[in-house]
Amino acid sequence: MPAHLEQPAEEARERHRKRHANPGVAIEVEVEKVTERGYRLASPHRDTEAWQAMVCDAFGTRSEANALTFLNQLVVLCEQNWHPDEAGGGEWCPDECQLNMILNMIAGIQPRNEMEAALAAQMVAVHMMMMGVSARALQTYACADPRMAAVAAKLARTFAIQSETLVKLRGRKTSRQNIKVSHEKHIHQHQHVHVHRGGEENGGQPHAPMDSRIVSDGASSALPSSDAAEGLLPISGVEGAAGLPHARGQRLRSATRSR
């Protein structure tokens, strides 16, 4: 082994030793057929009682009948291999590696009861289907088969929903966030202050009070003229201010600056 891999290899061995132990399962071909299928599920070691207890713990149940039923349901998910016997015959048996992988996945989920074990078995079944459909979709020469790809995507979403359901059954919070959008309406009020200066501040010429409408909104219906006989002089906005005499326009600008 290269020197730079020795430390990572030792760390991997340590993590491997700390992982949970899986019971495992062995498939034995029966010479004398006791059942119709010609094989039986057995312990990979001699301590059968301890193996049965570990299998029950993997499925989160105390009943050996429940654990055996779960195993029989998972067997049909595996591929079938031909196992020859000493008499020259043989039997079609489920792939032992796949069955151990399925059992290890369920043990890794660590179901706490039969309900969680059933959901874990369904998750494994969806995973097996998704991998098979994905393999068929990638067998196309040019690109992936769109129909098979769509089915694989649906299975992937189903697996995600099952994972969230398992988290909810265990009383944990999911990763979804609820965002609340609120609308706030702000009302702004403007206050205009009118300042009137006396004669001492302007060389003895007092300012006449301006119409508040000219200061606030820049428009007025009429403005008294200097000649009382002429009556009211109509103005409108800036145009009216531009048409006034020079002295009156100067007073209008000074009043605007004073604001």
C-alpha positions in Angstrom: 0.0 0.0 0.0 1.3 3.5 -0.8 2.4 5.5 2.2 -0.2 8.2 1.7 -3.0 5.7 2.0 -1.9 4.0 5.2 -3.5 6.6 7.5 -6.9 6.8 5.6 -7.0 3.0 5.5 -6.6 2.8 9.3 -9.3 5.4 9.8 -11.6 3.4 7.5 -11.0 0.2 9.5 -11.8 2.1 12.7 -15.1 3.4 11.2 -15.9 -0.1 9.9 -15.5 -1.6 13.3 -17.8 1.0 14.8 -20.7 0.3 12.4 -23.7 -1.7 13.5 -23.4 -5.4 13.0 -25.9 -7.0 10.6 -27.2 -10.5 11.1 -26.8 -11.7 7.6 -28.6 -14.6 6.0 -27.5 -17.8 4.2 -29.4 -19.7 1.5 -29.1 -23.5 1.7 -30.2 -25.8 -1.1 -32.2 -28.7 0.4 -31.2 -32.2 -0.8 -34.5 -33.6 0.4 -37.1 -31.0 -0.6 -39.1 -30.1 2.5 -40.7 -27.2 0.8 -41.7 -26.5 -2.8 -39.0 -23.9 -3.4 -36.2 -26.4 -2.6 -34.1 -24.0 -0.4 -34.3 -22.5 3.0 -33.1 -19.3 4.7 -30.6 -20.2 7.4 -28.1 -18.7 9.8 -24.6 -17.9 8.4 -23.1 -19.3 11.6 -23.9 -22.1 14.1 -25.6 -20.0 16.8 -29.1 -20.1 15.3 -30.8 -18.6 18.4 -28.6 -15.5 18.4 -29.1 -15.1 14.6 -32.9 -15.2 15.0 -32.7 -12.6 17.7 -30.6 -10.3 15.5 -33.0 -10.7 12.6 -36.0 -9.8 14.8 -34.0 -6.8 16.1 -33.3 -5.8 12.5 -37.0 -5.7 11.7 -37.9 -4.0 15.0 -40.1 -6.9 16.2 -40.2 -9.5 18.9 -42.1 -12.1 16.8 -40.0 -14.6 14.8 -43.0 -15.1 12.6 -43.0 -11.4 11.6 -39.3 -11.5 10.9 -39.6 -14.6 8.7 -42.6 -13.1 6.9 -40.5 -10.0 6.1 -37.6 -12.1 4.9 -39.9 -14.1 2.6 -41.3 -10.9 1.1 -37.8 -9.6 0.5 -36.7 -12.8 -1.2 -38.9 -12.2 -4.3 -37.0 -8.9 -4.9 -33.8 -10.7 -5.6 -32.6 -12.2 -8.8 -32.7 -16.0 -9.2 -29.5 -18.0 -9.6 -29.0 -21.6 -10.4 -27.5 -23.7 -7.6 -26.4 -27.2 -8.6 -26.4 -30.0 -6.0 -24.2 -33.1 -5.6 -26.8 -35.4 -7.2 -26.5 -33.6 -10.5 -29.6 -31.5 -10.1 -30.1 -28.1 -8.7 -32.5 -25.4 -7.7 -33.2 -21.8 -8.6 -32.5 -19.7 -5.6 -32.5 -16.0 -4.8 -29.2 -14.2 -5.1 -27.6 -14.4 -1.6 -25.6 -11.2 -2.0 -28.7 -9.2 -2.9 -30.7 -10.6 -0.1 -28.0 -9.7 2.4 -27.8 -6.2 0.9 -31.6 -5.8 1.4 -31.4 -7.0 4.9 -28.5 -4.8 5.7 -30.3 -1.7 4.3 -33.3 -2.4 6.6 -31.0 -3.0 9.5 -29.3 0.3 8.7 -32.6 2.2 8.9 -33.1 0.6 12.3 -36.9 0.4 12.5 -38.3 0.6 16.0 -41.5 -1.4 15.3 -43.3 -3.3 12.7 -44.8 -0.2 11.1 -41.4 1.3 10.5 -40.1 -2.0 9.3 -42.9 -2.2 6.7 -42.0 1.3 5.5 -38.3 0.4 5.4 -39.1 -2.7 3.3 -41.2 -0.6 0.9 -38.3 1.9 0.6 -35.9 -1.0 -0.3 -38.4 -2.3 -2.9 -38.7 1.2 -4.5 -34.9 1.4 -4.6 -34.6 -1.9 -6.3 -37.2 -0.9 -8.9 -35.6 2.4 -9.5 -32.2 0.8 -10.1 -33.7 -1.7 -12.5 -35.6 0.9 -14.5 -32.6 3.2 -14.6 -30.5 0.4 -16.0 -33.1 -0.2 -18.8 -33.2 3.5 -19.5 -29.5 3.7 -20.0 -29.4 0.7 -22.4 -30.5 3.0 -25.3 -27.7 3.7 -27.8 -28.2 7.4 -28.4 -29.6 8.7 -25.2 -31.7 7.5 -22.2 -35.2 6.2 -23.0 -37.5 9.1 -22.0 -40.3 6.8 -20.8 -38.0 4.8 -18.6 -36.3 8.0 -17.4 -39.7 9.4 -16.4 -40.6 6.2 -14.4 -37.2 6.4 -12.7 -37.8 10.0 -11.7 -41.3 9.1 -10.2 -39.7 6.3 -8.2 -37.0 8.7 -7.0 -39.7 11.1 -5.8 -41.6 8.3 -4.1 -38.4 7.3 -2.3 -38.0 10.9 -1.0 -41.6 11.0 0.2 -41.1 7.7 2.0 -38.0 9.1 3.7 -39.9 12.1 4.9 -42.7 9.8 6.1 -40.2 7.8 8.1 -38.9 11.0 9.7 -42.4 12.1 10.7 -43.1 8.7 12.2 -40.1 9.2 14.4 -41.3 12.6 15.5 -38.6 14.6 13.9 -38.9 17.8 11.9 -38.5 17.7 8.2 -36.4 20.0 6.1 -39.3 21.9 4.6 -39.7 25.5 5.6 -42.9 27.5 5.7 -42.5 31.1 4.4 -45.2 33.6 5.3 -45.4 36.7 3.2 -47.2 39.7 4.7 -48.2 43.0 3.1 -47.7 46.2 5.1 -49.2 49.6 4.0 -47.4 52.8 5.1 -49.1 56.2 5.1 -46.8 59.2 4.9 -48.0 62.6 6.0 -46.3 65.9 5.0 -46.6 69.0 7.0 -46.0 72.4 5.4 -44.9 75.4 7.5 -45.5 78.9 6.2 -43.1 81.6 7.5 -44.1 85.3 7.2 -41.4 87.9 7.7 -41.9 91.4 8.9 -40.7 94.7 7.4 -37.5 94.9 9.4 -36.1 91.7 7.8 -36.7 93.0 4.3 -35.8 96.6 4.3 -39.1 98.0 5.5 -41.1 96.1 2.9 -43.3 93.5 4.5 -44.3 90.5 2.5 -47.9 89.9 1.9 -49.1 86.5 3.0 -49.0 84.0 0.2 -51.8 81.7 -0.6 -51.2 78.4 1.1 -52.2 76.6 -2.1 -49.2 78.0 -4.0 -46.8 76.7 -1.4 -48.3 73.3 -0.9 -49.3 72.1 -4.4 -47.8 74.8 -6.7 -51.1 75.9 -8.1 -53.7 78.5 -7.3 -56.9 79.6 -8.8 -56.3 83.4 -8.5 -54.0 86.0 -6.9 -54.9 89.5 -6.0 -53.4 92.1 -8.3 -51.7 95.3 -7.2 -54.4 97.4 -8.7 -57.7 96.9 -6.9 -59.6 97.9 -10.0 -58.2 95.1 -12.0 -59.6 92.6 -9.6 -58.2 89.1 -9.5 -55.3 88.0 -11.7 -55.7 84.3 -12.7 -52.5 82.1 -12.7 -51.9 78.4 -13.0 -48.7 76.8 -11.7 -45.4 77.9 -13.1 -46.9 79.6 -16.1 -48.7 82.0 -13.9 -45.6 82.8 -11.9 -43.6 83.5 -15.1 -46.2 86.0 -16.3 -46.2 88.3 -13.3 -44.3 91.6 -13.1 -40.6 91.5 -12.1 -41.1 92.8 -8.6 -44.0 90.4 -7.9 -42.0 87.5 -9.3 -39.1 88.4 -7.0 -41.3 88.3 -4.0 -42.7 84.9 -5.1 -39.2 83.5 -5.3 -38.2 84.9 -1.9 -41.3 83.4 -0.3 -40.5 80.0 -1.9 -36.9 80.1 -0.6 -38.2 81.0 2.9 -40.1 77.8 2.9 
